[in-house]
Amino acid sequence: MHTTDKDCLFCKIVAGEIPSRKVFEDEHTYCFLDIGPVSEGHYLVIPKNHAVDLQSGSADDACYCLRSVHATAGAVMEALGATGYNLGLNHGVDAGQEVFHTHFHIMPRYAGQTRGFTKLSPADHELDIVQKKIQAKMEEKGLWN
């Protein structure tokens, strides 16, 4: 059983109360596409246990999240043709945290593109296409459940 906050957007996503575009899931973490991405394939890795931020959560949950980054980032890059990625964490209001549930941002980067952090506004069908490409690669690598 995971700890949850009934008012938390990300806890509701983990519980299936709010739809998301899953990238990966295991016993401890859930990974899904960001709806306001800064690059194609930008996704979030969250612990299933609720914690407002990294410091208020457990060290185990932090490690589970990084394990999921390690398991997924290469496959996402391969699926989308990315040549690198940024890994980010906003801790607290002054750092730009908007959803108060620990989450890591994985932002794929592409050769020849300017690296920026401005949110894009892809259409739903564009996000669906990205999710399908990632799902196919995850299935190929035995990472989809």
N, C-alpha and C positions, 0 to 999 in steps of 0.2 A: 504494500500500500504506500502510495506517495503522498507527501504533504501537499495540500492545495490551498488556494485562496479563492473563494467563490466569486470574487469580484475581479479576478485577474484575467485579462485577455488571453495570455499564453496558457494559463491553466485550463481555460475553456477550450482552447485549440487542442491541447493534449487529450482532454476528455471527449473530444469529438463534438462538442456543442457548437463550435464555430468551424466552418470548413477551412482547409489549408491545402497547399500543394506540397505534399510530403516529398522529401528528398531521401530520408533515411530514418529508421527508428530502431531502437534496441530497448532493453529493459530499463535503462536509466536516462536515456535522452531521446529527444524528438528534434528532427531537422526539417525545415520547410522553407520554401521560397519567400523572400521578403516581398511584400506587396508594393513597397516603395523603393525598389532596388537602385543602387548607384551604378550597377553594371549588369549585363546579362548573366543570369544564373546566381545573383547575390542571394544567399540563403542564411538562415539563422540556425544555430545549434543551441538548444536549451535543455537544462536538466528537467526531468519530470517532477522533481521535488521543487516546490515553490520556495524561492528566496528572492527578496527584493533586489539584491545585488550580490556580486561575487563574494564580498567579505562577510555577508550575513548567512551565506550558504556553507555547506560542508566542503572540506578539501576533497573528499571523495567525489562529490558532484562536479567540482571543477575539473578533476582528473577525468571523469567520465566524459565530460564535454570535449576536452582536448583529445581524448581517444576517438571520439566520433569525428572530430575535425580531421584527424589523421586518417581515419578509415574512408572518409568521403571526399576530401578535397581533390585528390588525384583523379578519382573517377569523374567528378564533376568537370574538372579541367579537360579531361579526355573527351567527355561527352559533348562539350561545347567548343572545343578547339582553343581553349584559353592557354596562355603561356605562363601564367603566374596567378597569384591571388594575394589580396590583403586580408589579414585577420585582425578584427577590431573588437573592442569591448568598451562601451560607454558606461562608466561607473558614477552614477549620481547625476542630478540635475545639471550641475555646472560642467559636466563632461558631455552633456547632450543626451543622457538617457531619457527615453520617452516612455518606454514600457517598463514597469518596475517588477520585472522577473528576470533573473540573470539570463543573458543571451550574448552569444558570440556572433559576430558578422563575418561571413566568408564572402569576399567580393572578388570573383574571377576577373582577371585582367587579360587584355588581348594586345598582341603586337601591333604597333602603329596607332593605338588609341591613346588619347590623353587620359591620364589617371585623374579622376575627379571623384568628389563625394557629394555631388548634387543628385538629389533623388530624381529618378526617371518616372514616367507615367505610362508603362506599357499597357496595352489593351489586355483584357482577360484571355483572349485567344492566343496572344503572344506568350503570356505566362504559361498557358496550357501546353504550348509547343515545347518550351524550355523544360517543363516538368516531364513531359513524355520522353525527351531525349535523355534526361538524367535517369529516369526510371529504367529505360532500356539498358543503359550502361550499368546501373546498379544490379539489374537482373543478371546481366552477362557476367558480372564479377561475384555473384552470389551474395550481394549485400541487400537485396530487396526482401522485405517480409510484409 
